[in-house]
């Protein structure tokens, strides 16, 4: 075999080529490994240097916008929290930047990198406020979105009340291209460009705002899709075009088309948001690098986020999972259930060996796309969830309706009158008068009691019993979500620690630990801004994929490894454009496989080294173990590959958690007041502690309340919390 045919040598040559390109870039920008982005906002002014200055993590939630500023030289952190601005989330982001820079005495121009978790893509789908999308399919496949898949949510008879939403690309704005590709990528019928140009006038007259091109078998050869994009740039100037062979080059026509249509639907909105935010940040920070959190927990460059926003649909929840992994690792825990309770919703996920479980589908409302995301399950239960009692049944319900940030719970004093979970926590004494949301928002006990009294009157209960009912019901709602990612996936929750964060999470964490049997319950320092910490400590990430349907006994380790290496080289290109050095790249392979004859595949992740050692036989063994865990059995059928992916990441951000001063085990120095709380149907005495006065090794007996700027932690009777060396509270039962 010639050296040119050796896949290993070919891959090494590709890396050498990337290194040479980076050296040329260094010469162009004065010794810094970063591209010269001429003509873009990223290239104006100074060039950001890794390891110097500051990096800023920003997470936009439904109620609050959280920020964490990290000094890259010392690892010192600063946090801030401001109210979100739902009509334009960038307003809250900019206000938050002003606040955190003022409090940290940092000039904004010292910030080099901004990592941002955003819900813009998600909200665009939820609110139906995306672009008017045109679609071009192969002749005979015009109704691909209408035929879709036979899926009806709900139990038996759910179809009776199920109203399926209209496709995001309407049929009247869908045209057919006269062309055909074979399954092997060969041209069966050439593209009829003359006919296509005539038909495109329909899209032009329809004033579409974005265009999707998804042709049959385009995942094997995207030449016709690329040519249609060129023609569209002439006939539909200024209209962004998404082609399926680039957005999702994998088989299954409906999933590939739906994913690419969603990309087009949200692309103008996300692009405008990212571009405007980037321009404003650059104006204030001169050359700052903006990176957006992806659904799979990695970071995407601003340009990549604008081109493929479909990868951002779960951007917000992914930040919290990344932050939980980071802080739990500092405390010595790698098997985790994460519990992120904010003002509007709660997100939960499972982490094993410090790696979050992922899925190849991302679902928002009734829109499902084929894009990698952390397996986060969301339930409409948050601090702002509204409690109500239906008049006919006289029962108690909590959520999913939320008071949000405006007007918020009644206790905010901003005009809200409906009883919420936050109001119930105040009535129960779990949120004391000393608590300040975001450090400066005072809570009104009288308004909270007045709101919860409406529930008490409807149910004929004392107000505190009604409040405890609200607390218990919202806990059960979140318990159900945690079971989805643990018990129903074949995992015993008793083998996992529970990491609680979000503004409201620590108030409910101890109760959730009891329901799950998950110990310890870990409440990290700054739990209300942990999502922002996750954004700031996440790595740049990209992937490349290819469909390859082949049985293991008809291929070889060498052939599959060569394909994976080519995909890795392809995925690394976007990171090199962001200035990531070849030496800082890390690669993982993902293989989707199934038993021959099955319709559903499972994804197996391996490192290049593991694949080189174990090959397809090692992959098959891992698949069998996963299949048995999830379904309790294996089959004797041969194994069959479906898709191959290479995931490339930049270097890990080195941010050390602060080390607390060692204490003597007695937390008395941190006591700020005595209080009473309502637990188990009765009043009990408790103490309130200031978290910033606690020391490592302190043991706090329950019942107790620990207050801090961004959150409040409740420790129940017959439980205790121990402060570890990085300041996390580890809650366990007394016996």
BAGU-979773 format. One record per residue (C-alpha): x, y, z. Coordinates in nm, 2 decimals. Example, Ala and Ser with C-alpha at 12.3 -4.5 7.8 and 13.67 -1.06 7.14 Angstrom:
1.23_-0.45_0.78
1.37_-0.11_0.71
//
This chain:
0.00_0.00_0.00
0.13_0.35_-0.09
0.18_0.61_0.18
-0.08_0.82_0.01
-0.34_0.54_0.07
-0.26_0.49_0.44
-0.54_0.66_0.64
-0.32_0.72_0.94
-0.06_0.89_0.73
-0.33_1.08_0.55
-0.47_1.20_0.88
-0.13_1.30_1.01
-0.07_1.50_0.69
-0.40_1.68_0.74
-0.30_1.77_1.09
0.04_1.90_0.97
-0.15_2.11_0.71
-0.37_2.26_0.98
-0.06_2.34_1.19
0.11_2.50_0.90
-0.20_2.71_0.84
-0.20_2.82_1.20
0.16_2.92_1.18
0.08_3.14_0.89
-0.20_3.30_1.08
0.03_3.36_1.37
0.26_3.56_1.14
-0.03_3.76_1.01
-0.16_3.86_1.35
0.17_3.91_1.54
0.23_3.57_1.70
-0.12_3.49_1.82
-0.29_3.17_1.70
-0.61_3.34_1.57
-0.74_3.40_1.22
-0.74_3.75_1.07
-1.13_3.79_1.03
-1.08_4.08_0.80
-1.40_4.28_0.76
-1.58_4.13_1.05
-1.65_4.26_1.39
-1.44_3.99_1.55
-1.13_4.12_1.38
-1.16_4.49_1.48
-0.92_4.63_1.74
-0.72_4.39_1.95
-0.69_4.01_1.91
-0.81_3.82_2.21
-0.54_3.61_2.38
-0.63_3.29_2.56
-0.50_3.30_2.92
-0.50_3.68_2.95
-0.78_3.91_3.06
-1.13_3.78_3.14
-1.39_3.55_3.00
-1.76_3.60_3.07
-2.03_3.34_3.09
-2.39_3.46_3.03
-2.71_3.25_3.07
-3.05_3.40_2.98
-3.34_3.24_3.16
-3.71_3.30_3.16
-3.69_3.51_3.48
-3.33_3.61_3.54
-3.01_3.66_3.34
-2.70_3.52_3.52
-2.34_3.62_3.46
-2.00_3.49_3.58
-1.68_3.67_3.51
-1.36_3.47_3.53
-1.01_3.62_3.56
-0.81_3.38_3.34
-0.48_3.46_3.51
-0.59_3.40_3.87
-0.91_3.20_3.83
-1.09_3.44_4.05
-1.46_3.47_3.97
-1.74_3.74_4.01
-2.11_3.67_3.97
-2.42_3.89_3.90
-2.79_3.84_3.84
-3.03_4.08_3.67
-3.39_4.04_3.56
-3.44_3.90_3.21
-3.60_4.12_2.94
-3.82_3.87_2.74
-3.91_4.12_2.46
-3.54_4.16_2.38
-3.30_3.94_2.59
-3.00_4.14_2.47
-3.11_4.43_2.69
-3.09_4.22_3.00
-2.75_4.08_2.88
-2.60_4.43_2.84
-2.74_4.55_3.17
-2.59_4.24_3.33
-2.25_4.32_3.18
-2.26_4.67_3.31
-2.35_4.55_3.66
-2.09_4.28_3.68
-1.81_4.50_3.55
-1.90_4.77_3.79
-1.91_4.54_4.09
-1.59_4.37_3.99
-1.41_4.70_3.90
-1.33_4.56_3.56
-1.31_4.76_3.24
-1.53_4.58_2.98
-1.24_4.61_2.73
-1.05_4.36_2.94
-1.30_4.09_2.85
-1.17_3.87_2.57
-1.43_3.60_2.54
-1.81_3.60_2.60
-1.98_3.26_2.62
-2.35_3.29_2.59
-2.63_3.04_2.65
-2.94_3.16_2.49
-3.31_3.06_2.45
-3.36_3.27_2.14
-3.38_2.97_1.91
-3.61_2.78_2.15
-3.84_3.07_2.20
-3.87_3.13_1.82
-4.01_2.78_1.78
-4.23_2.80_2.08
-4.39_3.13_1.99
-4.41_3.06_1.61
-4.22_3.38_1.53
-3.97_3.24_1.28
-3.92_3.31_0.91
-4.15_3.23_0.62
-3.97_2.93_0.48
-3.97_2.80_0.12
-3.88_2.44_0.05
-3.73_2.27_-0.25
-3.75_1.89_-0.27
-3.69_1.62_-0.53
-3.98_1.56_-0.77
-4.23_1.33_-0.61
-4.14_1.43_-0.25
-4.33_1.76_-0.22
-4.54_1.64_0.07
-4.25_1.50_0.28
-4.34_1.73_0.58
-4.71_1.66_0.56
-4.66_1.28_0.55
-4.41_1.30_0.84
-4.41_1.02_1.09
-4.70_0.85_1.26
-4.66_0.99_1.61
-4.94_1.11_1.85
-4.84_1.23_2.20
-5.04_1.12_2.49
-5.20_0.80_2.60
-5.46_0.58_2.45
-5.70_0.79_2.25
-5.47_1.09_2.24
-5.54_1.14_1.87
-5.89_1.25_1.96
-5.77_1.59_2.10
-5.43_1.61_1.92
-5.41_1.91_1.69
-5.09_1.88_1.49
-4.93_2.21_1.40
-4.88_2.31_1.04
-4.53_2.24_0.89
-4.29_2.52_0.92
-4.25_2.53_0.54
-4.60_2.56_0.39
-4.70_2.33_0.10
-4.79_2.63_-0.12
-4.43_2.75_-0.09
-4.28_2.40_-0.17
-4.15_2.33_-0.52
-4.00_2.02_-0.68
-3.66_2.00_-0.85
-3.64_1.77_-1.15
-3.33_1.56_-1.04
-3.24_1.24_-0.88
-2.94_1.11_-0.69
-2.88_0.74_-0.63
-2.82_0.58_-0.29
-2.45_0.55_-0.39
-2.42_0.92_-0.47
-2.43_0.87_-0.85
-2.64_1.11_-1.06
-2.95_0.92_-1.19
-3.12_1.23_-1.34
-2.93_1.56_-1.39
-3.07_1.88_-1.24
-3.31_2.06_-1.48
-3.19_2.41_-1.41
-3.42_2.58_-1.66
-3.74_2.43_-1.50
-3.60_2.51_-1.16
-3.55_2.88_-1.24
-3.91_2.90_-1.36
-4.05_2.73_-1.05
-3.84_2.95_-0.82
-4.06_3.25_-0.92
-4.33_3.09_-0.70
-4.10_3.13_-0.40
-4.00_3.48_-0.51
-4.37_3.59_-0.55
-4.44_3.43_-0.21
-4.18_3.66_-0.05
-4.01_3.39_0.15
-3.76_3.49_0.41
-3.55_3.18_0.42
-3.51_2.88_0.19
-3.45_2.51_0.25
-3.31_2.26_0.00
-3.36_1.90_0.09
-3.32_1.65_-0.20
-3.36_1.28_-0.20
-3.03_1.10_-0.12
-2.85_1.43_-0.09
-2.67_1.30_0.21
-2.46_1.08_-0.02
-2.39_1.36_-0.27
-2.48_1.73_-0.22
-2.38_1.85_-0.56
-2.73_1.93_-0.67
-2.82_2.11_-0.35
-2.51_2.33_-0.38
-2.60_2.41_-0.74
-2.96_2.51_-0.63
-2.81_2.73_-0.36
-2.61_2.91_-0.63
-2.91_2.96_-0.85
-3.12_3.08_-0.55
-2.86_3.35_-0.48
-2.93_3.49_-0.82
-3.31_3.47_-0.81
-3.36_3.53_-0.44
-3.08_3.76_-0.34
-3.05_3.82_0.04
-3.25_3.51_0.13
-3.05_3.27_0.35
-3.03_2.92_0.21
-2.99_2.60_0.42
-2.91_2.28_0.24
-2.96_1.94_0.41
-2.63_1.79_0.29
-2.45_2.05_0.52
-2.70_2.08_0.80
-2.76_1.71_0.85
-2.59_1.48_0.60
-2.77_1.16_0.73
-3.03_0.93_0.59
-3.41_0.94_0.65
-3.58_1.20_0.43
-3.83_1.33_0.67
-3.59_1.39_0.96
-3.33_1.55_0.74
-3.59_1.78_0.58
-3.75_1.87_0.91
-3.42_1.95_1.07
-3.31_2.17_0.78
-3.65_2.35_0.76
-3.62_2.43_1.14
-3.27_2.56_1.07
-3.41_2.80_0.81
-3.71_2.89_1.02
-3.50_3.02_1.31
-3.20_3.14_1.11
-3.30_3.50_1.04
-3.41_3.56_1.40
-3.10_3.40_1.56
-2.87_3.56_1.31
-3.01_3.91_1.38
-2.98_3.85_1.75
-2.62_3.72_1.74
-2.51_3.99_1.49
-2.66_4.27_1.69
-2.53_4.15_2.02
-2.18_4.08_1.87
-2.17_4.43_1.73
-2.27_4.59_2.06
-2.03_4.38_2.25
-1.75_4.47_2.01
-1.83_4.84_2.04
-1.79_4.82_2.41
-1.51_4.56_2.43
-1.32_4.61_2.10
-1.25_4.27_1.94
-1.42_4.05_2.19
-1.49_3.69_2.07
-1.85_3.59_2.11
-1.93_3.21_2.13
-2.27_3.05_2.17
-2.35_2.74_2.37
-2.47_2.45_2.16
-2.74_2.20_2.26
-2.47_1.93_2.31
-2.28_2.13_2.57
-2.01_2.26_2.34
-1.95_2.61_2.21
-2.00_2.74_1.86
-1.84_3.05_1.71
-2.08_3.33_1.63
-2.06_3.27_1.26
-2.12_2.90_1.30
-2.42_2.97_1.53
-2.57_3.20_1.27
-2.53_2.94_1.00
-2.66_2.64_1.19
-2.89_2.77_1.47
-3.07_2.43_1.48
-2.78_2.32_1.70
-2.88_2.59_1.96
-3.23_2.47_2.05
-3.12_2.34_2.39
-2.85_2.60_2.44
-2.99_2.73_2.77
-3.03_2.40_2.97
-2.69_2.27_2.84
-2.51_2.54_3.03
-2.63_2.42_3.37
-2.53_2.06_3.30
-2.18_2.18_3.20
-2.16_2.39_3.52
-2.28_2.10_3.73
-2.01_1.86_3.59
-1.74_2.12_3.66
-1.83_2.19_4.02
-1.92_1.83_4.11
-1.58_1.72_3.98
-1.42_1.97_4.22
-1.60_1.79_4.50
-1.51_1.44_4.38
-1.84_1.33_4.23
-1.88_1.21_3.87
-2.22_1.02_3.87
-2.48_1.29_3.90
-2.84_1.38_3.85
-2.87_1.75_3.78
-3.17_1.95_3.90
-3.19_2.31_3.76
-3.50_2.49_3.89
-3.54_2.84_3.77
-3.83_3.08_3.77
-4.02_2.93_3.48
-3.92_2.56_3.45
-3.70_2.28_3.58
-3.44_2.10_3.37
-3.30_1.76_3.47
-3.03_1.54_3.33
-2.81_1.24_3.41
-2.43_1.24_3.41
-2.22_0.93_3.43
-1.84_0.94_3.49
-1.86_1.32_3.44
-2.01_1.28_3.09
-2.36_1.39_3.02
-2.60_1.15_2.85
-2.68_1.27_2.50
-2.95_1.20_2.25
-2.95_1.24_1.87
-3.29_1.41_1.88
-3.38_1.75_2.01
-3.75_1.82_2.08
-3.91_2.16_2.13
-4.29_2.15_2.17
-4.40_1.92_1.89
-4.10_2.00_1.67
-3.83_1.73_1.66
-3.50_1.77_1.49
-3.21_1.54_1.44
-2.93_1.72_1.62
-2.72_1.61_1.91
-2.82_1.75_2.25
-2.77_1.67_2.61
-3.05_1.45_2.73
-3.23_1.72_2.93
-3.59_1.68_3.03
-3.79_1.99_3.11
-4.10_2.03_3.32
-4.31_2.34_3.37
-4.22_2.38_3.74
-4.03_2.68_3.87
-4.04_2.95_4.13
-4.29_3.14_3.93
-4.52_2.85_3.86
-4.88_2.95_3.94
-5.09_2.74_4.18
-5.46_2.72_4.12
-5.77_2.52_4.23
-6.01_2.42_3.95
-6.36_2.52_4.06
-6.52_2.19_3.96
-6.28_1.95_4.14
-6.16_2.17_4.43
-5.82_2.01_4.38
-5.47_2.17_4.38
-5.26_2.22_4.07
-4.92_2.38_4.02
-4.80_2.50_3.68
-4.71_2.49_3.40
-4.83_2.85_3.38
-4.57_3.08_3.51
-4.58_3.44_3.64
-4.24_3.48_3.47
-4.02_3.79_3.52
-4.30_4.04_3.45
-4.50_4.07_3.67
-4.35_3.78_3.86
-4.47_3.63_4.19
-4.69_3.84_4.42
-4.40_3.88_4.66
-4.20_4.08_4.40
-4.44_4.37_4.44
-4.45_4.43_4.07
-4.82_4.38_4.02
-4.85_4.00_4.03
-5.14_3.87_4.23
-5.15_3.49_4.15
-5.00_3.25_4.41
-4.67_3.10_4.30
-4.42_2.85_4.43
-4.20_3.14_4.55
-4.49_3.28_4.74
-4.55_2.94_4.90
-4.19_2.92_5.01
-4.21_3.26_5.17
-4.53_3.17_5.36
-4.36_2.85_5.49
-4.06_3.05_5.61
-3.82_2.89_5.37
-3.75_3.23_5.20
-3.69_3.46_5.50
-3.71_3.83_5.50
-3.33_3.86_5.48
-3.33_3.69_5.14
-3.26_3.91_4.84
-3.31_3.79_4.49
-3.01_3.89_4.28
-2.88_4.06_4.59
-3.11_4.36_4.58
-3.48_4.25_4.52
-3.67_4.25_4.85
-3.95_4.01_4.90
-4.29_4.11_5.05
-4.42_3.85_5.29
-4.76_4.02_5.32
-4.83_4.01_4.94
-4.71_3.64_4.93
-4.95_3.55_5.22
-5.24_3.73_5.05
-5.18_3.54_4.73
-5.16_3.20_4.89
-5.47_3.28_5.10
-5.68_3.25_4.78
-5.58_2.88_4.75
-5.63_2.82_5.12
-5.98_2.97_5.10
-6.07_2.76_4.79
-5.95_2.44_4.96
-6.07_2.52_5.31
-5.73_2.49_5.46
-5.50_2.71_5.68
-5.27_2.92_5.47
-4.96_2.74_5.57
-5.11_2.40_5.50
-5.21_2.53_5.15
-4.85_2.66_5.10
-4.71_2.32_5.20
-4.94_2.15_4.95
-4.81_2.38_4.67
-4.45_2.29_4.78
-4.52_1.91_4.78
-4.70_1.91_4.45
-4.43_2.10_4.26
-4.17_1.86_4.41
-4.37_1.56_4.28
-4.38_1.72_3.93
-4.00_1.75_3.93
-3.96_1.40_4.08
-4.14_1.27_3.77
-3.89_1.44_3.54
-3.59_1.30_3.73
-3.74_0.95_3.69
-3.75_1.00_3.31
-3.37_1.04_3.30
-3.29_0.77_3.56
-3.53_0.49_3.63
-3.68_0.49_3.29
-3.34_0.47_3.13
-3.23_0.18_3.34
-3.03_0.37_3.61
-3.08_0.34_3.98
-3.10_0.70_4.12
-2.96_0.58_4.45
-2.63_0.54_4.28
-2.61_0.91_4.19
-2.56_1.24_4.37
-2.81_1.51_4.31
-2.67_1.85_4.21
-2.92_2.13_4.27
-2.89_2.48_4.12
-3.09_2.75_3.97
-3.24_3.03_4.17
-3.51_2.80_4.33
-3.33_2.46_4.31
-3.17_2.47_4.66
-3.50_2.53_4.83
-3.64_2.20_4.69
-3.32_2.00_4.67
-3.34_1.83_5.01
-3.70_1.72_4.94
-3.60_1.58_4.60
-3.31_1.39_4.75
-3.56_1.22_4.99
-3.79_1.13_4.70
-3.51_0.99_4.48
-3.28_0.84_4.75
-3.00_1.03_4.58
-2.72_1.13_4.83
-2.55_1.36_4.88
-2.75_1.65_4.76
-2.48_1.89_4.63
-2.56_2.26_4.64
-2.27_2.44_4.47
-2.16_2.79_4.57
-2.34_3.05_4.36
-2.61_2.80_4.26
-2.83_3.07_4.10
-2.55_3.15_3.84
-2.41_2.80_3.78
-2.55_2.80_3.43
-2.33_3.10_3.35
-2.04_2.92_3.51
-2.11_2.63_3.27
-2.11_2.87_2.97
-1.78_3.01_3.08
-1.60_2.68_3.13
-1.73_2.50_2.82
-1.51_2.41_2.52
-1.54_2.50_2.15
-1.70_2.20_1.97
-1.80_2.09_1.62
-1.88_1.77_1.45
-1.90_1.61_1.11
-2.12_1.31_1.02
-2.19_1.06_0.75
-2.44_0.79_0.69
-2.29_0.45_0.63
-2.52_0.15_0.64
-2.31_-0.16_0.66
-2.29_-0.48_0.86
-1.99_-0.54_1.07
-1.91_-0.86_0.89
-1.89_-0.68_0.55
-1.65_-0.41_0.65
-1.32_-0.37_0.84
-1.18_-0.17_1.13
-0.94_0.00_0.88
-1.21_0.12_0.65
-1.43_0.26_0.93
-1.13_0.42_1.10
-1.03_0.60_0.78
-1.38_0.74_0.74
-1.38_0.86_1.10
-1.04_1.02_1.06
-1.16_1.21_0.75
-1.46_1.33_0.95
-1.24_1.45_1.23
-1.03_1.65_0.99
-1.34_1.81_0.84
-1.48_1.90_1.19
-1.15_2.05_1.30
-1.16_2.31_1.03
-1.41_2.54_1.20
-1.21_2.53_1.53
-0.89_2.62_1.35
-1.07_2.92_1.21
-1.14_3.02_1.57
-0.77_3.01_1.65
-0.77_2.67_1.83
-0.42_2.51_1.79
-0.40_2.16_1.65
-0.22_2.05_1.97
-0.53_2.16_2.17
-0.78_1.95_1.97
-0.94_1.64_2.12
-1.14_1.39_1.91
-1.42_1.15_2.00
-1.60_0.91_1.76
-1.97_0.84_1.77
-2.11_0.54_1.59
-2.49_0.48_1.56
-2.56_0.10_1.53
-2.83_-0.15_1.57
-2.90_-0.52_1.53
-2.96_-0.60_1.16
-3.33_-0.58_1.10
-3.40_-0.33_1.38
-3.54_0.02_1.32
-3.39_0.20_1.62
-3.02_0.26_1.67
-2.81_0.34_1.98
-2.51_0.57_1.98
-2.18_0.44_2.11
-1.90_0.69_2.19
-1.53_0.58_2.17
-1.20_0.76_2.17
-0.97_0.72_1.87
-0.73_0.52_2.09
-1.01_0.29_2.21
-1.12_0.23_1.86
-0.77_0.16_1.75
-0.73_-0.10_2.02
-1.08_-0.26_2.02
-1.21_-0.19_1.67
-1.56_-0.28_1.57
-1.56_-0.58_1.81
-1.51_-0.34_2.11
-1.79_-0.11_1.98
-2.02_-0.41_1.95
-1.95_-0.51_2.31
-2.04_-0.16_2.43
-2.36_-0.16_2.22
-2.46_-0.50_2.37
-2.41_-0.36_2.73
-2.62_-0.05_2.65
-2.89_-0.25_2.49
-2.92_-0.49_2.78
-2.93_-0.20_3.03
-3.21_-0.02_2.85
-3.41_-0.31_2.73
-3.30_-0.60_2.95
-3.20_-0.83_2.66
-2.97_-0.87_2.36
-3.02_-1.04_2.02
-2.81_-1.28_1.83
-2.84_-1.08_1.51
-2.53_-0.93_1.34
-2.45_-0.57_1.42
-2.51_-0.30_1.16
-2.37_0.05_1.14
-2.60_0.34_1.05
-2.41_0.67_1.10
-2.06_0.78_1.18
-1.96_1.11_1.35
-1.64_1.27_1.47
-1.67_1.53_1.75
-1.38_1.77_1.78
-1.33_2.00_2.09
-1.09_2.27_2.18
-0.89_2.27_2.50
-1.06_2.27_2.84
-1.09_2.60_3.02
-0.88_2.58_3.33
-1.08_2.75_3.61
-1.01_2.63_3.96
-1.29_2.65_4.22
-1.19_2.87_4.51
-1.07_2.69_4.82
-1.24_2.77_5.15
-1.06_2.83_5.47
-1.07_2.53_5.70
-1.31_2.57_5.99
-1.35_2.38_6.32
-1.68_2.22_6.22
-1.89_2.46_6.42
-2.10_2.70_6.19
-2.21_2.92_6.48
-2.01_3.21_6.33
-2.24_3.21_6.03
-2.57_3.23_6.22
-2.76_3.55_6.14
-3.10_3.49_6.30
-3.33_3.24_6.46
-3.66_3.16_6.28
-3.94_2.91_6.24
-4.03_2.70_5.94
-4.34_2.50_5.86
-4.23_2.13_5.79
-4.43_1.82_5.80
-4.75_2.00_5.91
-4.60_2.18_6.21
-4.39_2.48_6.30
-4.03_2.40_6.40
-3.74_2.62_6.51
-3.45_2.68_6.27
-3.15_2.89_6.23
-3.05_3.11_5.93
-2.69_3.10_5.81
-2.49_3.34_5.59
-2.31_3.12_5.33
-2.02_3.36_5.29
-1.93_3.31_5.66
-1.92_2.93_5.64
-1.58_2.74_5.64
-1.48_2.41_5.51
-1.57_2.12_5.74
-1.86_2.31_5.90
-2.16_2.08_5.98
-2.50_2.25_5.97
-2.79_2.05_6.14
-3.14_2.08_6.00
-3.38_2.24_6.00
-3.18_2.53_5.87
-3.17_2.80_5.60
-2.85_2.91_5.42
-2.88_3.24_5.24
-2.66_3.40_4.97
-2.69_3.65_4.70
-2.84_3.44_4.43
-3.02_3.16_4.61
-3.14_3.01_4.94
-3.09_2.66_5.06
-3.33_2.47_5.28
-3.20_2.18_5.50
-3.49_1.97_5.64
-3.52_1.82_5.99
-3.33_1.50_6.04
-3.08_1.60_5.77
-2.75_1.79_5.78
-2.52_1.98_5.54
-2.14_1.96_5.54
-1.93_2.23_5.37
-1.66_2.08_5.15
-1.33_2.24_5.06
-1.47_2.42_4.75
-1.77_2.56_4.94
-2.04_2.31_4.82
-2.30_2.21_5.07
-2.33_1.83_5.08
-2.67_1.74_5.23
-2.73_1.39_5.38
-2.98_1.22_5.61
-2.87_1.21_5.97
-2.91_0.83_5.98
//
